């Protein structure tokens, strides 16, 4: 397929464009443009790229755009640098460490829910997307820095919006002007980048000067050492912090928002989730309590199946390969769409229906492993997977002990917008009812 000829159609509706292409042409679709690209939909082919032959592939060309914002953080780095950073960062996200972050998750959630009380009393329609965005940003900042970035929240949010829009426009542009050329968009983007760099650099410098030891994620990263005993440089530390602060909080926000969208029209699902958390008797869940929230976890997993925040993954072949009889030349781009594979009728009966029971053990045992990959897969599976699921379950458990929510808009009016992440547009407005 000649991609340039179809570019306007794909840009208007990327999700449908790529989905219909997969349904029409099959599990492997070859595009010709400035370079050759292959769209993969079959779990076995995805496994080959992300797991069994991952050394033949690196992050795709689009990640070079994200490097402008995130530098050489875990999301964008490659090779020995990525291996070094992964080894140094991994201990900070183990179960025991994540368990220590639950109190920060709960404290910030309580603050948000207390603010929601007046909305419930007055019957105010509330868009949960900006609410969750503020919540997860506050949690991320407290876990990272043991401080609340309340004063910087709006500035950071504005900066992230600019970065997201800039990255999407640049990804779809045939000609990508150098960032050094002073166009209006480039100037705006550079200013946004300087702003968030300034905030992070200030926090790191203050921590370097602090006399007392502070136990948070930033301290763990600062104290981490590689196999030679060397710490991260200040620039590498900033890149990792920005990656964790931006990528982490936005994806968690979207899982919470899409989950509320889906359960907002299913009162029986809400009641079953509420019944499941009733053993807490109004208290904050502990890390150990979360294993008991089996049904709530399936609801979240089904939400991520239908609306994966990371809707596309890309890799570039650094050496030739063969997939399903197709020769993959070095330099080819591999396009993987969790959104498509996770809704493909080959792997998911009635794929567009919201059915949490799909993820009950008895219903998922025979499903191909790589038919579901909301956190990626293989060696580069998202390092924050456990942290994100813990945060999501804590927030939902606390929310459902206080409120029932109902979607305040026709569900058909909410559409997934494939930006860098999968955004609900125009939002997720709900009506809250105090229990």
TAJO-V860618 format. One line per field, one symbol per residue. phi: phi as a letter, one per 20 degrees, with the letter a starting at -180 (. if undefined). psi: psi as a letter, one per 30 degrees, with the letter a starting at -180 (. if undefined). burial: + if it has 9 or more other C-alpha atoms within 8 Angstrom, else -. A space follows every 50 residues. Layout:
phi=???
psi=???
burial=???
This chain:
phi=.efgfdggffffbgfffffffffedofccdddbfbeccedcfgffffffe cfcffeccgfgffffffgeemdfgfdfclfffffffffeggfdfgfffgf efffffgffggfffffgffffemffcefffffffffffffffffclbdeg fdgffffffffffffffffffeefddfgfffeffffffffffffffffff ffffffffefeeedebfffgffefcefeneeffffffffffffffeffff ffgfffffffgfefdcgffgffffffeffflneffegfffffeffgffff ffffffcfgeebcccdfebfbcclnefdfgnfdddcdggfffdfffdcgl feeecgfgefgfedfefggeebbfdmamgdggfegfffffffffffffff edcdccfdbfgfeecfdeegdeeedepcfcdecff
psi=kjeefgeeeeeeieeeeeeeeeeefafkkkkkbflkkkkkfkeeeeeeef dehffgklkleffeeffeefbhleefllbeeeeeeeeeeeffgleeeeef feeeeeeeeeeeeeffeeeeeggkkkjfefeeeeeeeeeeeeeefhlkhe ffeeeeeeeeeeeeeeeeeeefkejjkkffkhleeeeeeeeeeeeeeeee eeeeeeeefkekkkjaeeeeeefkkafggklkleeeeeeeeeeeeeeeee eeeeeeeeeeeeffgieeeeeeeeeeffffhflkklefffffheeeeeee eeefeeikejfkkklkkflklkjhfkkjlkflkkkkjeeeefgkfefjki ffkjjffegkefffefkkegfjhfgalafgkkfgeeeeeeeeeeeeeeef felkkkkglkfffkkkjibeljkkkgaiklkkkk.
burial=--+-----++---++-+++-++---++++++++--++++++++-++++++ +-++-++++++-+++++--+++++-+++---+++++++++-+++--+++- ++-+++-+++-++---+-+++-+++++++-++++++++++++++++-++- --+--+--++-+++++++-+---------------+++++-++-+++--+ +-++-----------+++++++-+++----++---+++++++++++-+++ ++++++++++++++--+--+-+++-+++------+-+--+--+-++++++ +++++++++++++++++++++-+----+++++++++++++++++--++-- +----+-+++--++---+-+++++-+++--+---++++-+++++++++++ +-+++++-+----+-+-++-+++++-++++++++-
